[in-house]
């Protein structure tokens, strides 16, 4: 008997094509083939939307909240783009058009490997940012050298100035490098804490929150929602640290579009399609020219509505979910309640510490002074080398300028470890790692001890014995304890036992 495909009055269906090969528990599972390089066939998945939302989905608004104001929803185009972006990331489809562009865009992809010697590598090198300064130094040194050698004008000075300035420059560069790497290291430590805390919270939610009776399916979906919010928190924190406060990003919109946040109300889907940079601006940013750089806070300044604080709002929703589980007695253990409360506090600590690193740069007076000291030394250097090196002053000054300016530039690049520079922390990789690991946690139901303890393949006395759990269960407790003591001798025999064993073997021969 054919079914009537006409939608009901209360809801209409909007088909969304998800390019994957399987959908399991709300997560797309991608299966790779090493022999055939063919993209997986699209599987149509139907997402049902209420009728009043589906009627005007293009506007971005539909459902009314309790105050009668329109509540923003996610448009289908944004969902499809987010799903396609996630598919490309999971199937390792390259997002950069060419390998050449890989060297110009950051942060670095840690999964890539190169066999080039370290001193010949360009990926991660600071050299592109020094092209324009080195050209200026070459022209400056060439002019001084030509005047001195061709016009026979003595422009040389005493080397005493070189010694004094060199000492000051060394102190300044050492201070700059130490403070920059300290900030980089603090950023990495905080993201390590975020990864560790995400694992702990997700494991506690998935294992220790009960799934009871008739509401088992509802409880499983609720736990998945909370774990997805943990992933959303890491992605939202990444964008927040980059001054990207909205939710209309391909890796974020599908994770937080269902919760009520200021960022959701203030979002502009056009942020998913920013205007193309002109070739001059792109080249200027790559070369590190100051006039080509944009204000990183421009998205916050241009927002017409309050953008709120998305990571903090996600923590509010996680806290509300945990309180709901405690109230429904789905989490009866006070120990597990304390673990989740401590985990949320750790996530808030990560947020606070990373904001501190981002919003407390090296004081501007130090930055200006170090830059001026370095440039004074570089500009004065040719006058001190011309008397002894002659025409060699030109390459000598260029090499010296490269050494000094590279340390200054590296300090400036590492000062904000959460940005888009090549040597910044790979936050995209960290977020993807968290998502993958949390999917591993939720891939199977919470394990039951009787299933893996009493398994016939459980070799409880390995390597002393290859007998399984059932065999040892039939023995006495004294036999089990004697076997445990014998395991120590088997793994770590003492010298006297070894000697006795060797003497016995020799006597037998």
Protein Blocks (a to p, Z undefined) as FASTA:
>chain_A
ZZdfbdcfkbccdddddddfbdeehiacddddfkbccddddddddddddfklmmmmmnop
abdcfkopacddddfklmmmmmmmmmmmmnopafbfbfklmmmpccddfkbccfbdfklp
fghpaklmmmmmmmmmmmmmmmmmmmmmmnopafbdcfklmmmmmmmmmmmmmmmmmmmm
mmmmmmmmmmmmmmmmmmmmmmmmmmmpccehjllmmmmmmmmmmmmmmmmmmmmmmmmm
nopabfbbfklmmmmmmpccfklmmpcfklmmccdddfklmmmmmnopaklpccfklmmm
mpmbdebjmklmmmmmmmmmmmmmmmnopambfklmmmmmmmmmmmmmmmmmmmmmmmmc
cdfklmmmmmmmmmmmmmmmmmmmmmmnommmmmmmmmmmmmmmmmmmmmmmmmpmmbmb
fklccfklmmmmmmmmmmmmmmpccddfklmmmpmklcfkbckbccdfklmmmpcfklmm
mmmmmmmmmmmccfklmmmmmmmmmmmZZ
